[in-house]
Amino acid sequence: MVEVRFNSSSLDSSACGFAGTLDFGDGTTQDWEITGRLGLIPMATHTYEKPGTYRLSTTARTSHGPCGAYGGTYSFTYESPPTPATCEYKFDPDRGRTYLYTMLPQGALKNGDGAVETSFKYSLLGNNTYVDEAGVRWTLMSDFASKEHQPLGWGYLSGAAPFRKFVSDEDSRGGSFEAVLMPDGIQPDTPFRGIDGRALTYAKSNWLVVGRGMPTYNITHPSGPVGNFNHLVDDWYPHVFKTPSEFGDRKDDRYVAPTHMVDPKHWLDYREKVEGLQKDFAGGYRYDAATGSLAKGTSTKDVPDYLRWVAEDLQGCAK
């Protein structure tokens, strides 16, 4: 739903009135009229029926009083909400899905037209969102937001960043996954001098999973001024500066994240533990949140603290 507001800055708001017609860009229009008010004034709300890029515009005229009125336009892209993780994905270790333990998109990434993308060029004003084969949306980040994941020797004056960074939609816990796509044929830790001048393509899902600049799970999803600030505190600062124990490496224990963006072994270990839980549930075990353990008849298994949120989630899917 979109809310439209009128900005009235008249010094004597009681002396003026304004009117006009809103065009929501989907074939729907609405007349409006405002009298004797100052500030940001709600004009209308509108719900768009399907995703797309829309041009919202309004005419404006002074209906009475010594004031001027100005219309305006605004273009934006409405995207469908992310596909929730289904129980089928939660219990399927082969299809995986970022939701449980892998930081990588599943299969090819498709653009807004539904075609498989192979170039991935960031657009300041355009749509930078792609969808993987599991229905998860990934947003291509700017060069500035990708700088920590670039090959050694790359700088802003070197041209477009060769490693493409993506961030998944914000999850139910306020975080998100990162994924970094390298050009086809490029190996981790290849310096920029080994890439510069080459024609780069991105068709082979060459994801960065080891070495310098490896992506991680974001404790705080980098969205908006507040989200980006908290992301710097919760994610960027601990990684880059390897903060002392009293501040802590504030990567959430639920994800047992790689150590300072270099070591993927913890991800593999975490994946094995999650798959173990999946097998226990498939074998008839059920989770008791009060005791923090799995139970099947007289048999019980303790669940580590950092895996209990997974056990609770899988319990909700158990038949």
Buried (B, 14 or more C-beta within 10 A) or exposed (E): EBEBEBEBEBEEBEEBBBBBBBBBBBEEEBEBEBBBBBEEBEBBEBEBEEEBEBEBBBBBEBBEBEBEBEEEEEEEBBBEEBEEBBEEBBBBBEEBBBBBBBBBBBEBBBBBEEEEBEEBEBEEEEBBBBBBEBBBBBBBBEBEBBBBBBBEEBEEEBEEBBBBBBBBBBBEBBBBBBBBBBBBEBEBEBEBEBBEEEEBEBEEBBBBBEBBBBBBBBBBBBBEEEBBEBBBEBBBBBBEEEEEEEEEEBBBEBBBBBBBBEEBEBBEEBBEBBBEBBEBBEEEBEBBEEEBBBBEEEEEBEBEEBBBEBBEBBBEBBE
